Amino acid sequence: MATLGRLVPQLRGQEFTDDERETVRRQIGRVRAAADWLEGALDNGEFTLDEQLVPLLQGE
């Protein structure tokens, strides 16, 4: 959140290609998946990285 607070003001007036927008969307999806995993881990007390999260965190 702190990084977004610093980054977003710098994006004003920027033009992005379709490919750049798609890249950002993919990265947002990775962040959402990681946040969902963390929320589930908090709920169930299981903090071991599962097989689906590891590749996501590694950018695969």
C-alpha positions in Angstrom: 0.0 0.0 0.0 2.8 2.4 0.8 4.4 1.7 -2.6 1.1 2.4 -4.4 0.8 5.6 -2.5 4.2 6.7 -3.9 3.7 5.2 -7.4 0.1 6.3 -8.3 0.9 10.1 -8.4 3.8 9.4 -10.7 1.4 7.7 -13.2 -0.7 10.8 -13.9 -0.4 11.8 -17.6 1.4 8.5 -18.5 0.3 6.8 -21.7 0.5 3.0 -21.7 0.4 0.5 -24.5 -2.1 -2.4 -24.5 0.8 -4.7 -23.7 1.9 -2.6 -20.8 -1.7 -2.5 -19.4 -2.0 -6.3 -19.8 1.3 -6.8 -17.9 0.1 -4.6 -15.0 -3.2 -6.6 -15.0 -1.3 -9.9 -14.7 0.8 -8.6 -11.9 -2.3 -7.3 -10.1 -3.8 -10.8 -10.4 -0.7 -12.2 -8.8 -1.0 -9.8 -5.9 -4.7 -10.7 -5.5 -3.9 -14.4 -5.4 -1.2 -13.9 -2.8 -3.5 -11.8 -0.7 -6.3 -14.4 -0.9 -3.8 -17.1 0.1 -2.7 -15.0 3.1 -6.3 -14.3 4.1 -7.1 -18.1 4.0 -3.9 -18.8 6.0 -5.0 -16.4 8.7 -8.4 -18.0 8.8 -7.2 -21.6 9.0 -3.8 -21.1 10.7 -2.0 -23.0 8.0 1.1 -21.0 6.9 2.9 -23.5 4.7 3.3 -22.4 1.1 1.0 -24.6 -1.0 1.9 -25.9 -4.5 -0.2 -23.3 -6.2 1.2 -20.3 -4.4 4.9 -21.0 -4.9 4.9 -20.7 -8.7 2.8 -17.6 -8.4 5.3 -15.9 -6.1 8.1 -17.0 -8.4 6.5 -15.3 -11.3 5.7 -18.5 -13.2 
